[in-house]
Amino acid sequence: MAQARKADLNYRCPQCFMRDIDMDMFYDPEKKEYYCLRCQFHGDEKTVLEKNEEIRLKYGYMYRRFSMEEFEDFSHD
C-alpha cells in the first residue's frame, strides 16, 4: 500500500504487511527494485503493487456490518 507524504512516495512491504507489520520499503536505483530490510522481500514496482493488491482482499469487508442471520447461513454449509 502506498503511503502519501509530501516528499517521496513510499511503499509498504507486502510480506510484512500481511503479518500486520507496517514496514516501509527502500528503493535501489541501481537494480531498479524495492527491498525490505526486515524480511528480505524485493521486487520491482509492478511486483510490489500486485502483492499489495492481493492484501486488499484481507480487508475487503472491514467496513461492512454483518447481521447474525448472515453468520448463521455460513454455519450450515
N, CA, C and O atoms as a MOPAC input file, in Angstrom:
PM7 MOZYME 1SCF
protein

 N      0.83000 1    -1.15500 1     0.00000 1
 C      0.00000 1     0.00000 1     0.00000 1
 C      0.88500 1     1.23200 1     0.00000 1
 O      1.88100 1     1.30800 1     0.72000 1
 N      0.50500 1     2.18100 1    -0.81100 1
 C      1.30500 1     3.38700 1    -0.88800 1
 C      1.00000 1     4.31100 1     0.28800 1
 O     -0.12200 1     4.36200 1     0.79400 1
 N      2.00000 1     5.01300 1     0.69000 1
 C      1.85800 1     5.95900 1     1.78700 1
 C      2.09300 1     7.35200 1     1.24000 1
 O      3.14100 1     7.61500 1     0.65000 1
 N      1.13100 1     8.25500 1     1.42600 1
 C      1.23300 1     9.59600 1     0.86600 1
 C      1.97100 1    10.52300 1     1.82500 1
 O      1.57200 1    10.67700 1     2.97900 1
 N      3.01900 1    11.12200 1     1.35400 1
 C      3.77700 1    12.12000 1     2.08800 1
 C      4.05300 1    13.27800 1     1.14500 1
 O      3.80800 1    13.18300 1    -0.05800 1
 N      4.55400 1    14.35400 1     1.68700 1
 C      4.87300 1    15.48100 1     0.82900 1
 C      6.13300 1    15.22400 1     0.01400 1
 O      6.30500 1    15.81100 1    -1.05400 1
 N      7.00700 1    14.36700 1     0.49500 1
 C      8.25600 1    14.09300 1    -0.21300 1
 C      8.04100 1    12.97500 1    -1.22600 1
 O      7.26200 1    13.13800 1    -2.16500 1
 N      8.71100 1    11.85900 1    -1.05400 1
 C      8.62100 1    10.73600 1    -1.98600 1
 C      7.44000 1     9.83600 1    -1.64000 1
 O      6.88900 1     9.89400 1    -0.54000 1
 N      7.07100 1     9.00900 1    -2.60400 1
 C      6.02800 1     8.02000 1    -2.39800 1
 C      6.67600 1     6.75100 1    -1.87900 1
 O      7.57900 1     6.21300 1    -2.51900 1
 N      6.23100 1     6.26600 1    -0.73100 1
 C      6.79000 1     5.06200 1    -0.12400 1
 C      5.80300 1     3.91500 1    -0.24800 1
 O      4.59000 1     4.11200 1    -0.17200 1
 N      6.33400 1     2.72100 1    -0.43800 1
 C      5.51800 1     1.51500 1    -0.47700 1
 C      5.77600 1     0.70500 1     0.77500 1
 O      6.88500 1     0.69200 1     1.30900 1
 N      4.73300 1     0.02900 1     1.23600 1
 C      4.87300 1    -0.87000 1     2.37500 1
 C      5.21400 1    -2.25500 1     1.86400 1
 O      4.76500 1    -2.66700 1     0.79400 1
 N      6.00700 1    -2.96100 1     2.63400 1
 C      6.40300 1    -4.32200 1     2.26000 1
 C      5.17600 1    -5.22800 1     2.31000 1
 O      4.51500 1    -5.30200 1     3.34600 1
 N      4.85500 1    -5.92000 1     1.21300 1
 C      3.66300 1    -6.77100 1     1.20600 1
 C      3.74500 1    -7.94800 1     2.16700 1
 O      2.74500 1    -8.29400 1     2.79600 1
 N      4.91300 1    -8.57000 1     2.29400 1
 C      5.02300 1    -9.72400 1     3.18300 1
 C      4.89600 1    -9.31000 1     4.64400 1
 O      4.24700 1    -9.99700 1     5.43200 1
 N      5.50600 1    -8.20300 1     5.00200 1
 C      5.38700 1    -7.71800 1     6.38100 1
 C      3.96500 1    -7.24400 1     6.65300 1
 O      3.43000 1    -7.46700 1     7.73900 1
 N      3.35300 1    -6.59200 1     5.67000 1
 C      2.00800 1    -6.05600 1     5.86100 1
 C      0.98700 1    -7.17600 1     6.02400 1
 O     -0.01600 1    -6.99300 1     6.71400 1
 N      1.22200 1    -8.33100 1     5.40600 1
 C      0.33000 1    -9.49300 1     5.58700 1
 C      0.35000 1    -9.96200 1     7.03000 1
 O     -0.62900 1   -10.52200 1     7.52300 1
 N      1.46700 1    -9.73300 1     7.70600 1
 C      1.58700 1   -10.11500 1     9.11800 1
 C      1.31600 1    -8.92300 1    10.03600 1
 O      1.70700 1    -8.92300 1    11.20300 1
 N      0.64600 1    -7.91200 1     9.49500 1
 C      0.25100 1    -6.71000 1    10.25000 1
 C      1.45200 1    -5.94900 1    10.80500 1
 O      1.39200 1    -5.39900 1    11.90500 1
 N      2.53200 1    -5.92200 1    10.04700 1
 C      3.71000 1    -5.13300 1    10.38800 1
 C      3.83000 1    -4.03700 1     9.34100 1
 O      3.89500 1    -4.32200 1     8.14500 1
 N      3.86000 1    -2.81200 1     9.77700 1
 C      3.89300 1    -1.67500 1     8.87400 1
 C      5.34500 1    -1.27900 1     8.60600 1
 O      5.93400 1    -0.50900 1     9.36500 1
 N      5.91700 1    -1.81000 1     7.52400 1
 C      7.32900 1    -1.58900 1     7.21600 1
 C      7.46200 1    -0.94900 1     5.84100 1
 O      6.98800 1    -1.50100 1     4.84800 1
 N      8.10400 1     0.20900 1     5.78100 1
 C      8.34700 1     0.86300 1     4.50100 1
 C      9.46400 1     0.15800 1     3.75000 1
 O     10.38800 1    -0.39000 1     4.35100 1
 N      9.36400 1     0.18100 1     2.42400 1
 C     10.39800 1    -0.41500 1     1.58600 1
 C     11.36600 1     0.66400 1     1.12800 1
 O     11.01700 1     1.84300 1     1.07100 1
 N     12.57700 1     0.25200 1     0.80400 1
 C     13.60200 1     1.14500 1     0.29000 1
 C     13.80000 1     0.85700 1    -1.19600 1
 O     13.52400 1    -0.24700 1    -1.66500 1
 N     14.27800 1     1.85500 1    -1.92600 1
 C     14.46400 1     1.71200 1    -3.36600 1
 C     15.94600 1     1.68400 1    -3.70200 1
 O     16.71400 1     2.52200 1    -3.22800 1
 N     16.34300 1     0.71900 1    -4.52200 1
 C     17.71000 1     0.61400 1    -5.00600 1
 C     17.72500 1     1.06700 1    -6.46500 1
 O     17.27100 1     0.32800 1    -7.33900 1
 N     18.24100 1     2.27300 1    -6.74600 1
 C     18.19800 1     2.78200 1    -8.12200 1
 C     19.07500 1     1.98400 1    -9.09500 1
 O     18.77800 1     1.94400 1   -10.28900 1
 N     20.14100 1     1.35500 1    -8.61100 1
 C     20.99700 1     0.56400 1    -9.50000 1
 C     20.27400 1    -0.66700 1   -10.03400 1
 O     20.35400 1    -0.97700 1   -11.22300 1
 N     19.57200 1    -1.36200 1    -9.14900 1
 C     18.82500 1    -2.55800 1    -9.55400 1
 C     17.40900 1    -2.23100 1   -10.00300 1
 O     16.72800 1    -3.08200 1   -10.57600 1
 N     16.95600 1    -0.99500 1    -9.74700 1
 C     15.60300 1    -0.53900 1   -10.06200 1
 C     14.56400 1    -1.44100 1    -9.40800 1
 O     13.61200 1    -1.87800 1   -10.05400 1
 N     14.75700 1    -1.71600 1    -8.11600 1
 C     13.80400 1    -2.52500 1    -7.38100 1
 C     13.70400 1    -2.05100 1    -5.93600 1
 O     14.59400 1    -1.38300 1    -5.41100 1
 N     12.58200 1    -2.42400 1    -5.31100 1
 C     12.34200 1    -2.10100 1    -3.91000 1
 C     12.74600 1    -3.29100 1    -3.05600 1
 O     12.67800 1    -4.43600 1    -3.50400 1
 N     13.16600 1    -3.02100 1    -1.82700 1
 C     13.55700 1    -4.09800 1    -0.92700 1
 C     13.16900 1    -3.74900 1     0.50500 1
 O     13.03200 1    -2.57800 1     0.86000 1
 N     12.99500 1    -4.78200 1     1.31600 1
 C     12.61600 1    -4.64200 1     2.72100 1
 C     13.79300 1    -5.08200 1     3.58100 1
 O     14.40100 1    -6.12300 1     3.33100 1
 N     14.10700 1    -4.28700 1     4.58900 1
 C     15.20900 1    -4.63400 1     5.48400 1
 C     14.81800 1    -5.69600 1     6.49700 1
 O     15.67900 1    -6.39100 1     7.03700 1
 N     13.53300 1    -5.82300 1     6.75500 1
 C     13.08000 1    -6.73800 1     7.80600 1
 C     12.96500 1    -8.18100 1     7.32000 1
 O     13.38700 1    -9.10600 1     8.01500 1
 N     12.39700 1    -8.37600 1     6.13600 1
 C     12.12400 1    -9.75400 1     5.69200 1
 C     12.84800 1   -10.13700 1     4.39600 1
 O     12.66800 1   -11.25600 1     3.91600 1
 N     13.63800 1    -9.26900 1     3.82900 1
 C     14.39300 1    -9.51100 1     2.60700 1
 C     13.52300 1    -9.68600 1     1.36300 1
 O     13.96500 1   -10.28500 1     0.38200 1
 N     12.29500 1    -9.17400 1     1.39100 1
 C     11.46800 1    -9.16000 1     0.18100 1
 C     12.05100 1    -8.12900 1    -0.77400 1
 O     12.49000 1    -7.06000 1    -0.35100 1
 N     12.05400 1    -8.45400 1    -2.07100 1
 C     12.49900 1    -7.47800 1    -3.06200 1
 C     11.73300 1    -7.70300 1    -4.35500 1
 O     11.29100 1    -8.81400 1    -4.65000 1
 N     11.58600 1    -6.63000 1    -5.12200 1
 C     10.89500 1    -6.72300 1    -6.39400 1
 C     10.72800 1    -5.36100 1    -7.01400 1
 O     10.89400 1    -4.33300 1    -6.35800 1
 N     10.39500 1    -5.36700 1    -8.29400 1
 C     10.17700 1    -4.09700 1    -8.97100 1
 C      8.82900 1    -3.51000 1    -8.55500 1
 O      8.07400 1    -4.13500 1    -7.81100 1
 N      8.53800 1    -2.31300 1    -9.04000 1
 C      7.32300 1    -1.61300 1    -8.62000 1
 C      6.06700 1    -2.39600 1    -8.99000 1
 O      5.10500 1    -2.42700 1    -8.22300 1
 N      6.07500 1    -3.02600 1   -10.15500 1
 C      4.90900 1    -3.80500 1   -10.59400 1
 C      4.62800 1    -4.96000 1    -9.63300 1
 O      3.47700 1    -5.19700 1    -9.26500 1
 N      5.67000 1    -5.67500 1    -9.22900 1
 C      5.51900 1    -6.80000 1    -8.30500 1
 C      4.98400 1    -6.33900 1    -6.95400 1
 O      4.09400 1    -6.96900 1    -6.38300 1
 N      5.53400 1    -5.23300 1    -6.44600 1
 C      5.09200 1    -4.70400 1    -5.15500 1
 C      3.62000 1    -4.30500 1    -5.21700 1
 O      2.86300 1    -4.59400 1    -4.29000 1
 N      3.21000 1    -3.64800 1    -6.29300 1
 C      1.81300 1    -3.22800 1    -6.43300 1
 C      0.87600 1    -4.42300 1    -6.55100 1
 O     -0.22200 1    -4.40300 1    -5.99300 1
 N      1.29800 1    -5.47400 1    -7.27800 1
 C      0.47000 1    -6.68400 1    -7.40700 1
 C      0.28600 1    -7.37000 1    -6.06000 1
 O     -0.82600 1    -7.77000 1    -5.71500 1
 N      1.36000 1    -7.50800 1    -5.30200 1
 C      1.27500 1    -8.16000 1    -3.99000 1
 C      0.41700 1    -7.34100 1    -3.02200 1
 O     -0.35900 1    -7.90200 1    -2.24800 1
 N      0.55800 1    -6.02900 1    -3.06700 1
 C     -0.25500 1    -5.18100 1    -2.19200 1
 C     -1.73000 1    -5.23700 1    -2.57500 1
 O     -2.59700 1    -5.07900 1    -1.71600 1
 N     -2.02000 1    -5.45700 1    -3.83600 1
 C     -3.41400 1    -5.58300 1    -4.27000 1
 C     -4.02200 1    -6.86800 1    -3.71100 1
 O     -5.20700 1    -6.89600 1    -3.37900 1
 N     -3.22400 1    -7.93200 1    -3.60400 1
 C     -3.69600 1    -9.18300 1    -3.01400 1
 C     -4.04400 1    -8.99700 1    -1.53300 1
 O     -4.97000 1    -9.62800 1    -1.02300 1
 N     -3.30700 1    -8.14000 1    -0.86000 1
 C     -3.54100 1    -7.91000 1     0.56400 1
 C     -4.86500 1    -7.20000 1     0.79400 1
 O     -5.47600 1    -7.35000 1     1.85200 1
 N     -5.31000 1    -6.43200 1    -0.18300 1
 C     -6.59100 1    -5.72700 1    -0.04300 1
 C     -7.75100 1    -6.68900 1     0.17000 1
 O     -8.77100 1    -6.30700 1     0.74500 1
 N     -7.61100 1    -7.93000 1    -0.28500 1
 C     -8.65900 1    -8.92700 1    -0.07100 1
 C     -8.86200 1    -9.20500 1     1.41700 1
 O     -9.97300 1    -9.50300 1     1.85500 1
 N     -7.79300 1    -9.10500 1     2.18100 1
 C     -7.86600 1    -9.35300 1     3.62100 1
 C     -8.78200 1    -8.34600 1     4.30800 1
 O     -9.48000 1    -8.68100 1     5.26500 1
 N     -8.77500 1    -7.11700 1     3.81600 1
 C     -9.54800 1    -6.04900 1     4.44000 1
 C    -10.78100 1    -5.67500 1     3.61400 1
 O    -11.33400 1    -4.59000 1     3.79700 1
 N    -11.21300 1    -6.54100 1     2.72400 1
 C    -12.31200 1    -6.22300 1     1.82000 1
 C    -13.62700 1    -5.90100 1     2.49500 1
 O    -14.34900 1    -5.01900 1     2.03000 1
 N    -13.96400 1    -6.58400 1     3.57600 1
 C    -15.23600 1    -6.37300 1     4.26300 1
 C    -15.05900 1    -5.65100 1     5.59300 1
 O    -15.89400 1    -5.78500 1     6.48700 1
 N    -13.99900 1    -4.90000 1     5.72800 1
 C    -13.68900 1    -4.26400 1     7.00300 1
 C    -14.78400 1    -3.27700 1     7.43400 1
 O    -15.07300 1    -3.15700 1     8.62500 1
 N    -15.38300 1    -2.58200 1     6.48500 1
 C    -16.37200 1    -1.56800 1     6.83900 1
 C    -17.81200 1    -2.04400 1     6.66300 1
 O    -18.74300 1    -1.24700 1     6.78500 1
 N    -18.00700 1    -3.33000 1     6.38000 1
 C    -19.36900 1    -3.85600 1     6.22400 1
 C    -19.83300 1    -4.44700 1     7.54400 1
 O    -19.07700 1    -5.13900 1     8.22500 1
 N    -21.06900 1    -4.17200 1     7.89600 1
 C    -21.65000 1    -4.71500 1     9.11500 1
 C    -22.49800 1    -5.92900 1     8.74500 1
 O    -23.38600 1    -5.83900 1     7.89700 1
 N    -22.22300 1    -7.05500 1     9.38300 1
 C    -22.94900 1    -8.29100 1     9.12200 1
 C    -23.99300 1    -8.51100 1    10.20000 1
 O    -23.79000 1    -8.15700 1    11.36100 1
 N    -25.10700 1    -9.09600 1     9.80800 1
 C    -26.14600 1    -9.44600 1    10.77900 1
 C    -25.91000 1   -10.87000 1    11.25500 1
 O    -25.16300 1   -11.62400 1    10.63300 1
 N    -26.54800 1   -11.23400 1    12.35900 1
 C    -26.40300 1   -12.59100 1    12.88800 1
 C    -26.98400 1   -13.61800 1    11.93000 1
 O    -26.49400 1   -14.74500 1    11.85900 1
 N    -28.01800 1   -13.24400 1    11.19400 1
 C    -28.61900 1   -14.16800 1    10.23500 1
 C    -27.63100 1   -14.54000 1     9.12900 1
 O    -27.61100 1   -15.67900 1     8.66100 1
 N    -26.82300 1   -13.58100 1     8.72200 1
 C    -25.82900 1   -13.87300 1     7.69000 1
 C    -24.78900 1   -14.85800 1     8.19900 1
 O    -24.33500 1   -15.71400 1     7.44000 1
 N    -24.40600 1   -14.76000 1     9.44700 1
 C    -23.43500 1   -15.70700 1    10.00500 1
 C    -24.05100 1   -17.08300 1    10.17500 1
 O    -23.36000 1   -18.08500 1     9.99300 1
 N    -25.31500 1   -17.16300 1    10.51400 1
 C    -25.97200 1   -18.46300 1    10.64500 1
 C    -26.06000 1   -19.17700 1     9.31200 1
 O    -25.99800 1   -20.40500 1     9.26400 1
 N    -26.20500 1   -18.42200 1     8.21800 1
 C    -26.22800 1   -19.03200 1     6.88500 1
 C    -24.90300 1   -19.71700 1     6.56400 1
 O    -24.88600 1   -20.75000 1     5.89500 1
 N    -23.79900 1   -19.15300 1     7.03400 1
 C    -22.48800 1   -19.73700 1     6.76400 1
 C    -22.24600 1   -20.98100 1     7.61500 1
 O    -21.52500 1   -21.87800 1     7.18000 1
 N    -22.80800 1   -21.06200 1     8.77700 1
 C    -22.52600 1   -22.17900 1     9.68600 1
 C    -23.22200 1   -23.48100 1     9.24500 1
 O    -22.81500 1   -24.55900 1     9.67900 1
 N    -24.24100 1   -23.40800 1     8.40800 1
 C    -24.96400 1   -24.59500 1     7.98200 1
 C    -24.38100 1   -25.22500 1     6.72500 1
 O    -24.84300 1   -26.28600 1     6.30600 1
 N    -23.39400 1   -24.61000 1     6.12300 1
 C    -22.83300 1   -25.15600 1     4.86300 1
 C    -21.91900 1   -26.30900 1     5.09200 1
 O    -21.37800 1   -26.86600 1     4.13800 1

